[in-house]
Amino acid sequence: MKQKAILSFILFMQVFSLRVFSQIGSVYNNADYSNACVLSWDSHFNDGCAVVRYHGAYAYINDQGKEILPSNRNMSNDRDFSEGLKCMSKSEVTDYRSSYGFVDKQGKYVIEDIFMYPSIFSEGLALVYKPRHCGFIDKTGKMVIEIHDQYSDIKPFKDGMAAVKKDGKWGFINKQGVLSVPIIYDNVCDFSEGLAAVDQNGKCGFVDKNGKMVIPAKYAPESTITGYTFKNGYAEVFVEGYEMGLGILAFYARKDFDGYANYTDPSTLAYKSFIAHKRIIDKKGNEIKGAKSISGLDGVYTYVNDINVSPHESMSFGLKSLSGNVVLPPTYGYIGDFNNGLALVFNANNKAGFIDKQGNIKIQCKYDDGNIFSEGIAAVKKGRKWGYVNTQGSEITPFIFDEARPCKGGFACVKIGDGYGFISKNGAPLKIDLSGETFYVAGNDEERFWKPNDSSTTKYLEKAIDFYKKGADKGESFSCYKLGYYSFFGAGSIEKNYAEAVKWFTKCQSGNKRTNGNDLLYLGYCYSEGGFGISKDDNMAFQYFKKGAELNNDECNRNLAICYLNGLGCTKNIQEACKYADKIFDGKDIENAPLYADCYNRLAYEYVHKNNFTQAFAIEDKLLSSLSNLYNKTKESAEGLKEDDKAYYDTKAEMDLLKQIMGNIYDSKGEFNLMRRNTDEALKMWNKVMEYDKKNLDFYKDNSELYKQLKAKGLI
C-alpha cells in the first residue's frame, strides 16, 4: 500500500531540503559543490542550461558550468529555458501582480515583461495572460492566438494541438485557434503521433486531430503511472477490470525511497495485476498479443511465463519478436524497456545487468540495482553506493554516489551526502564557475545580520566576533555557542566550517539556559547535513537531537520526530515519531500541525497494514478532533480583525492550511473505507474532502485513490 504523506508536510520537506548542502570536494576529482550547488534532486540540464543555487540565490549555468544569467533571489520560481527563451520578471519580489517577459541566454529581454503567468515555449508558442483575456504568443511577442473567456483552462501545444477546458470538460484547439476536437471529454492526454487519449464515462479511447474516435473507448481510464501516449507507433493501455489502486501499489512496491527499481518481490499480487491488465496496442488499436512493454518499438517486446502463478511464485520475463517468435525464453525476474539498445534485467539472484535485443547478456548481472540507459550511460549500484557504466560495460565513475539520476541534456545529477552536482556522459564532474558575489534570500536576513554591501553592520559583526573569541578563550559557554553559530552559517571573517562549528558547540554543550539546547540542535544539523569538514553521520545527528529533546528544545523534538519517522540514525518507529510530534504540536501549534498530522496518518496506515481498521479509524478521528479544535480556535481569533490587516490574512492562511490537512485525512479515511468495500461511507468521506479542500481538486485527481476509484465507479 502506498503510504500517503500529508500534502502540506511534503511541501515543508521540499523547502527544508533546499537548505541542506555539502561538498564532493576532495572525494571526486576536486569537484566543489560546497558554495555553488545544484538546486535539488530533480535538477537537470534543459535546453543546454541548468539552475544552481549559490549562497541563497539562484543562477543559470551553461554546459561549461559558466554563469549565463545574473544571480537572482527569485530565479527558482521562474520556469526553465525552453526553445532558447526563459520567462523572468524584473520585479525583485514576485507575486500574483508581477509582470513577466522572456530573456535569451545572454539575459537580454527579447519579449518585454508585460504578461502574467506565462508558460514555457512549446512548439514556438507560449501561453500568456493579460487582464480579461489570454492567448498564445510567438517568439517575437506577437499574440497569434487570442482567447478571451471561453475556456477555464488551457494547456501548452503538443503535436500541434492544445487541450482546452470548459464547464468541466476537455477538448482541443489547433494552431489556428479553431476547436477541432469537441469539448465533451472528462479528461485528455496530450496528442502524440497524431492521436490523443480521451476519457469519457469512465472509459478511454483515442481520437485523431479531427475529433474522430479512431480507437474505441474500451480501456481503463488513463493511469498516473504511465500516460496513454504513442511512441514510435505503440502505446501502453490497461483493460477494463484493472484496479487502479493495485497498479499504484505495484508501482510503489517496485520503488525504493531513492526512486530506483527494487525487484526483490516480483511475485506480489499487485504487480501481477498490473502486468495482467496491461496491453500494448498499435495506432489502429490492434493488440500486440502477449506484449507487456513498449520495447516492441525496438522490434522485440517483453512477455511473462504465467500471470496466474501462485502468490509465492515469481513471474519470469522473456523476449519475443513482433511476429511472435521467441527471442529469449522466460529467464529473468524482470526485463525493462530498451534504451540505447540495452535493457535492464534482474536475474534469479536479484542481481542487475543488461541484455541486448537478441537476448544476449552484454553487461553481467553483478550489480545490486540499476536504472535505464540514457544518452549512453546508466546508473548501477554496488552495496549502498551508485556509479555509472557505459554501453560497453565499462565503469566510468567510482561508486561513491548516494543517489544517481539518468543522464539528461548531456549531464546526470548525482548526490554525495546532502550535496548535489552534475557529471558529464564521460563521468567527469562539472565544475561550476559563478561570479563570486554574495546574495541573500529574503527571510534569511534574521539569521545573517551582516550584509557585505552594508558597511555600517560589518564593524559591529567583527567587534562581536572579537568579543566572543575572547570569551571562548576563557571558557565562557555562550561565547563558544556564538562562535559555533557563526561557523555554522559563515559570517564576516569566519568562513562556513562545520568542523569549527562542532568544535565550538562541543565546548558549550552544557545545556545552559542561554543556548536553550540550540547548541545541541546545531550539532545535530552539522552531522545530519555533513560537508564543510564533517562527514555526514545520521547516528550522531540523532544522538544530539535526542539530547536537545531532553532539554525540551522544540526544534530538537521536531527533528527527532523526523528521524523516527524516516529511520534516520535510528530504527524507524512511527509511534516514537508521534510522541515527539505531540510535544511540539500540543493541540495549539499550527506551524507543526503538518508534521503532527503526517506522523499520525502514517501510524494509521501501519494499523491498516495489520488489518486493524478499528485502530486506524480511531487514530484518524482523534487527529481530526485535534485539528478541528485548533481550527475553531483560530477562526475565533480572526473575528474582529480588519480585512486590510496583515494579521487577518495570516490567520486566514493558517485556517486554509488546517482545512487542507483535514481534507487529506478525510481522503485517507475514504481510502480505508474502500478497502473495506464500504462505498457509501467512502463517498461521504470524499464529500468531506471537498468541503475542506476543494481548491486542491487537481491534486486529488492526480494522487487520490479515493477519487480515482469513485470516479471509475461513476459516483463522482
N, C-alpha and C positions, 0 to 999 in steps of 0.2 A: 504494500500500500504506500502510495506517495504521501509523505508527511508534509502537510501544507503549513508553511510558516505564515504568521500574520503579515499582511502586506506592509503595514507601517514599519514593522521591525526589519523587514527586508530592506526597505528604503534607508532606515537608520544604519544598518550594517554596511550598505553600499557607500554611504557618506563617510562612515567611520573608517572603512578600509582605505580610503584615499589618502589618509594622513600617515599610513604605515609604509615606510620605505627602508631599504637597506642598500648595500652595495655588493656588486660582484667583485669589483676591485682586483686585488691580487690573486683571487681564486682562478680567474679565467682571462688570460691574455691582457691583464691590466685594464679591462673594460670597466669604466667607472660610471655607476648609476646612482651614486650617493647624493649628488646635487641635481643632476639632470636626469629625471626618472620617467620611464614610460608610465603613462597615466594609470592603467589598470590591466587586469587580466584579459579584458576584451579589446585592448588596443591593437591596432593593425595598420598597415600601410594601405591607403586608399587613394587612387589617382596619383600615385607617386609621393604621397605626403602622409605624415602621422603627427598626432598631437602628443606633446610631452608636458610634464609638469616640472617647473623649476622654481624652488623657493616660494611655493604658494601661488605662482602664476602659471599660465599656460602658453605654450608656443608651438608653432608648426615647424617641422623639420622636413628636409627632402631625403632622398635615398642615400645621400652622402653624409647624413647626420647634421647638416648645416641648417641653422635657423633661417627660415624664409619669410616669416611674418613676425613683427614685434610681439614680445610677450604681452599678454593681456589677461586681467583677472577674470574676464567673462568668457574667455575663449572656449572653455569646456562646454558652455551652454549653447554654443553655436553648432551648426551642422558641419559635417566633413566636407572636404573638397569633393566635387563631382563634376566631371567633364571640364576640369580646369578652373572652376569657379567655386567660391565659398561664400555663404551668406554671413555678414557681420554687421554689427551696429557700431556707430560712432559714440553711442552713449557709454559712459563709464560704468553705470549700473543699469542693467536691462530689466524691464518688467513688461507687463501687457501693453503699455503705452509706447514702447520703444519702436523705432523705425529701423528697418534693415535694408541693406543693399548687398551687392556682390563684389568681391575683390578677386583679382587674379593672383598668381603665385608670387608676384612681386609686391603684393599688398596694395595695389592700385585699385581704386573703386572704378570698375567698368560699368556698373549699374548703381546709380545713386541710392542712398538709403531713404526711400520713400514708401516702402511696403511694410506690412505687418505679417508675421507668421509665415515667412517663405519656406517652401520645401527645397530640397536639393534639386539640381537639374537632372532630368531623366529624359533621354531621347530628345535633347535640345530644348526642353521646355521646363519651366519651374512654376509651381502653383504659388500665387501670392494673393494677399488680401489688402483691400483698401476699404475705407468706410463705405458701407452699404453695398459693396459688390466685391467680387474676386475674379480671378481668371488665371490664364497661363501666359507667361511672358517668354520671349526668346532671349538669346544671349546678348541682344542689344538693349534689352529692357522694354521692348515694344510689346504691348498687350495684343496677342494674336488670337486668343480665345477668351472672350469676355463673358462672364457668368454673373448674373445678378443674384436673385434669392430663390431660384428654382430648386436648388439642391441643398441638403443639410450637411452633406459630407462628400468629399472628393478625394480620390487617390491619385498619385502620380501616374504618368503614362508608362505602360509596359506593352511591348509588342504592338505599338500604335493605338492602344485603347486605354482609356482611364475609367475606373469604376466610379459611379455616382450614386448617391443615396437620396431617397425622398420618401417621406411617410413610412420609414422603417423598412423599405425595400430597396434593392440594388439593381442597377443596370449599367450600361457602358456608353460613353461617347467616343467618337473618333477624333482625329486631329483637326477636323473642321468644326468641332464643337457640336456635331449632329448626333442625336441619340440614335444609335444603331442597334443596341440590344435593349429591349424594353425593361422598364423598372418594375419587375414582378418577382424578383428572387429574394429569398430570406438571407442569403449570404453568397458571396462570389470570391473566387480566387483570381489573381492576375492572369491575363492572357499569356500563353506561351505556345509558340509554334502554331499560331492561328486559332487556338482553342482555349476556352476558359471553363473551369468547373463552376457549376452553379447549384445551389441548394434550393429546393422548392418542396414544401410539405414534407420535410424530413428525408428526402431522397436527393441524390446527387447525380447529375449528368454533365454533358459538355455541349456548349454552344459555339458556333463559329461567329465571325465578326459581323454577320448579317442578322444574328439573333436566332438562327436555325438550330434546333436541338439535333446535333449530328450523332451523339452517343446518348441513348435513352437514360432518363433519370431512374436508375435502379440500384445505385450504390449507397453505402452508408455515408452520412454527412462527412464533409472534409475534416480530416484529423489535424490536431495540433502537433502531431509528431512528424508527419510527412505531408506536405502540401500536395494537392492534386494538380500537378503541373507536368507538362510533357517535356522530355529531354531526349533529343535525337530520336523522336518518334514513339517513345514509350512513356507510360505513366503508371505509378502505383496507386491502386484504389483498394477499398475494402467492401466486401459484400455484405448484404443485409444479415442481421443476426450477430454482427460483430459488436461486442460490448466495449464502448469507448473506455470505460473505467479499467477494463482488463488491459487494453492497449497501453494506457498510461502507466499502469502498474508494471507492464512488461518493459516499457521504455526506461522507467526509473530503476527497475530491478537490474537492468543491464548497464547501469551507470554507477561509477564511483563518485564521491563528492568532488573529485578534481575534474569531473566532466569526461572521463575516459571510460571506454567499454570495460565491463567486468563480466566475463563469461563463465564464472565459476558455478553457475546454477542454470544451465541451459534447459533443464527439464521442468521448469516452473510451468504450471498450468496457464499462467498469464501470458507467458511468452509463446506458448503453443497456440493459444487462442489468437494471438497477434499474427503468427505465421499462418495459421489455418485459414484465416479470413482475408489474407492479403492476396490480391490478384495483380498481374501485370497485363496491361492492355495496349494495343496499338491505336493509331488515330482513327481507325474505323470501328473501334470498340471490340475488336477481336482479342480474345484472351490467349496469351501465350501459355499453353497448358503446362501446369506444374511449376511455372516460374515463380520465384519468391523474391527476386530483386531485379532492379533495372540494370544489372550488369549485362542483361540481354542486349543492351545498346552496343556493347562491345563484341557481340557475336556469340556470347555464352551467357547462361543465366544459372543462378543457384537453385537447387531443389533439395528437399529433405527426404529422409528414408521413409518416415511414417509419422504423421501428426498424431496418430492415436496410440502411441506407445504409452505405457503406464506412467503415472506421475514420478516414479522413481527411476525411469529410464531416460537417457539423454537422446535428443534428436541428433542425427548426423547429416551434414551438408555435403553435397556434391555439385558437379557442373554438368550441364547439358548444352548442346548447340541449339540454335533456333529451330533446326529441323527435328529436334527431339533426340538426337543421338547422345549417348552418354560419353562425355569427355573425361569426367572423373567420377567414379562411384562414390557414394556417401562415405566420406573418410574423416572429415573434420567436425569438431564440435561447433564450429562457426566459420562461415566464409562471408566476408564483407564485399562491398562493391569494388569494382576495378577502377583504379586511378593510376595514371602513368603506366598502364599495362600490368599492374600488380594489385592483388587483393590480400587484405589481412586475413589470416586464418589462425585458429586455435586448435591444437592437437588434443589427443586424449589425456595428456598430462597437463592440459591448460596452459601450454606454452605458446607464445605468439611467434608467427613467422609470416612469410609472404609467398604466394604462388603466382604463376603467370596464367594466361588464358588457356593454355594447354594442360593445366593442372600440375605442371612441374614446380617443385619447390625451388624457389630462387633465393630466398633468404631463410636459413634454417630456423626452426621453431625452438628458439633458445631464450626468448625474452619473456618477462613476466607480464607485460602488457604492451599494447601498441595502438597506433592510430593510422588513419589512411595516409597514403602518399599524396602530397600536394606540391606541385612545382618541383618535383624530383627528389624530395626528401620526406621522411616520415619519422615521427617521434616514437621511440621504443623505450621500454623501461627495464632496468635491472635492479632488483631489490626495491628500494624506495626512491631511486633517482632515475631521471629521464635523460636520454641523449638522442642523437639523430643518426639515421643511416641514409645512404643514397640508394638508388635503384640497383646498384651493383652489390649492395650489402655491406659496403664499407662504413665503418663507424666514423663519422666526420666531426663529432664533438665528444668530449669526455662526458661521463654520466654523472653530472653534477647538478642538474636542474630539478627543482621541486615540482615544477609544472612546465609543460611544453605544448605550445599550440601548433596547429598545422601552419604551413607556410602560406602567406598571402601577400601579394604585391612584392614578392622578392625577399620577404623577411618573415621570420617566425618570432612570436612573442614568447619569452621564457621568464622563469622566475627562480631566483635563489633567495632563500629566506623570505623576506617580505618585499624585496626589490624586484622590479620588472625591467627587462631590457629586450633588445632585438638581436637576433643573429641572422646572418645572410644565408643564402642557399648553399654556400660552401662551408658553413659552420663558423664563420668569423663574426665576433661581436661587433656591433655597430657603435662607433664612438660618436657621442652626441656633443656637438660644439655649439654652445649658446653664448650670448653676449656677455655674460658675467654680471649683469645688473641684478639688483635685488628687488623683489616685488612682494607685496603683502596682500593677502586675501582679507577683504573686509570681514570682521568677526574675529580674526586672529590678533587684531591690534591690542586687545585686552591682555593677551599673553606676552606680546612683544612691544613693550612700551618704548623701546628705542627704535628710531627710524633713521636710516643712513642719510636721508636727504633733509633731515631736520636737526641742524647743528645745536639748537637750544636744548635738545634732550640728550645728546651724546655726552656732554660733560657730566650730567647727573648720573648717567649709567656708569661711566668709568669711575666716578667717585664712589658709587655704590659697590662696584666690584673690588676696588682697593680696600674699602671698609670690610667687606666680607672675607677677603683674603687674610686680613689681619686678625679678624675674629676667628677664622678657621685655624690659624696658627696657634691660637690659644685654646683650641678645642671647644669653642662655643658652638653648640649644636645647630642653632638656627643659621649661623653664617655658613656652616657646611651645607645645610639644606639649600641656601640661596645659590651657592656656587654650583651645586649639583643641578639646580633648576636651570641656571644659565648654560651649563654644559649640555643639558638635555636638549634645549631649544636652539642654542647658539645665539650669542648676543654680544655686541660690542667687540672687545678684543678677545673674547672667549669663543673659539670655534665649536661647532656642534661635535661632541665627542662623548659617546655613551660610556666608554671605558672610564673617562674622567668623571662623568656623572655618577657611575656606580661607586667610584672611589669616595666621592663626597657624600653621597646618600648613605653609604655603608657606615661612614663615620658618625652620621647623625641619627641613625635609626634607633633612637632611644624611646620613640613614641611620645616625645614631649608635646605639650599642649599647643605649641605654636605651629607645628607641622601638621597636627591632626591626622597623622598617618599618611600624609601625602608623600613623604619620603619613601615609604614602602610602596605606595602606588606607582611612583615613577621608577623605582627599581623594577617593579613588575613590568612596566612598559618597556624599559630598556631590554629586558630579556625576551619579552613577547614579540617585540619588533625586530631586534637584532641589528647588526650592522654598526658602522661607526666605532669599530674597535671591540665589539662584543658579538659573540656567536649567539644566534637565536637559540633559546632554551625554554620551551614551554613548561618544563618541570620547575625550573627556578622561578619563572613568572608566576606560576600557580602558588608556590610557597609564599612569595611576597604578597600576592593579593590576599592570601589566606590570613597572613599576619596582620595586614591592614584591616581586614574584615573583623578581626578580633578586637580592633580598636574602634569598630563601628564606622569606619570610613565608607561613606556611601559609594564612591567610585570603585573602591575595592570590592564591596559587596556586589556591585553591578558586574565587574569583570569576573568575579568568582562564579556568578550565575552563568555568564557566557562560557567560562571554562567547563563547568559541569554540563552545560547544555550541548557542547560540541566535543567534549573529551579532549580538551587542550591541557596537557600536562597532568591529567588525571583520568580515571575511568569515567566514561560518560555516565552521568547519573541525573536523570531528569528530576527526580524528587529532590535531590540536593539543590539543583538549579532553582526549583520552585521555592525552596526555603530561603535562599538569598534574595530571590526576586521579591518575596514577601517583605523583606526588611526594607528595601528601597521604595516599594510601592506603598504599602501600609494603607491602602484604600484612599489615598489622597494625593499621590504624586503623579500628575498627568505625564510628565516627561518620561517616567519609567513604565507607564502603562503598556506600551508596545512589547517590551521585554517580558513584563509580568504575564501578559496575555499569551505570548509565544511559548513561554515555559509551560504554563498550564494546558495550553492547547495541545502541545506535544505529549504531555502526560496523558491527556485523554486519548490520544492516538495509541499510546502504549497499551492502555487498557483495551482498546478495540482490537489490537493485535492479539491480546489474550482472550478475546471473545467475551470480555466483561463489559457489555454495553451499559449495564446499570451504573457502574462506577464512572464510566466515561461521560454519561449524561449528567451525573451528579457534579462532576468537575466543571463541565461547561455551564451548568446552571448557576453554580457558585461564582464562576467567573463573570457571567452576565450580571448577576446580582451586584457584585462589587463595582463593576464598571457602570452599571445603571445608576447606582447611588452616587458615584462620583460625577456622572453626567448631570444628575439633577442638582447637585450642589453647585456645579459650575454654571448651570443655567440660571440658578438663583442669583449668583454673583454678577451675572450680566444684566440683570434687571436694574433699571435706573441709570445705566451707563448711556451716554450720548453716542449716537452713531458716528459722529465725527471724532470721537475719542479713540486714540490708539488702543487703550485698554479694552474697548468694546470689540475691536477686530481681533485682538489677541485672544480674548475669551471665546469668540465665535470660532476661531481656528482650533482651539482646544476642544470645543464641543464637536466640531466636524471630525477631529481625529478619533475621539471616543466612539462616535457613531460608526466610523469606518471600521474600527476594531471589532465592535459588536456585530457589524454586518458580516465580517469574516467568521466570527464564532457561530452565528446562525447558519452560515454556509456549511461549516463542519457538522453541525447538528443535523442538517438536512442530509448530508452525505451519509452520516451514521444511520439515519432512518431508511435510506435507500438500501443500505447493506442488510437491513432487517426486513426489507421488502414492504416497508410501510410508506407507500407512495403518498397517501393523504397527508401524513404528518410532514413528509419531506416537502410537499408543496406549501404547507403552512410556513415552514422554515424559509423557503425561498421568498415568500411574501414579506417575511420579516427582514430578509436581506435587502429587498428593495425599499422597505420602509426606512432602513437605517443608512443604506449606502448606494442609493440608486445612481448617483453621479458617476460611480465606478463600474457601470454596467459592462463596458467594453472589457474591463479586466476580468470580470466573471465569465464573459463569453469565451475568453481565451484560456482561462485557468480553472474554472469551476466545474468539477464533475457533476455537482448537483444541477447546474444549469444545463449542461450538455445532455444528461440523461433525461431530465424533464422535457427538454426541447425535443429530444428524439422520440419521446412518448407522445408528443403533441400536446403537452399540458401547459406549456407557456409559449 
